[in-house]
Amino acid sequence: MEKEKTTGELIKLARKKAGLTQAELGGKLGITPAAISQFEKPNHCILLIWQVKN
């Protein structure tokens, strides 16, 4: 049985599937590559707040 993936692992897999580097993803989200790196770590607690502009 395969172990359940962490949120960080899922973020990393999705980023790589999209063909993006941490810098590219960070640029799209308006955050630093270092923040992406932290989000991809297994035990990092993530709080994302999305602001939708009309």
Protein Blocks (a to p, Z undefined) as FASTA:
>chain_A
ZZdddfklmmmmmmmmnopafklmmmmnopafklmmmmmpmklccdddddddZZ
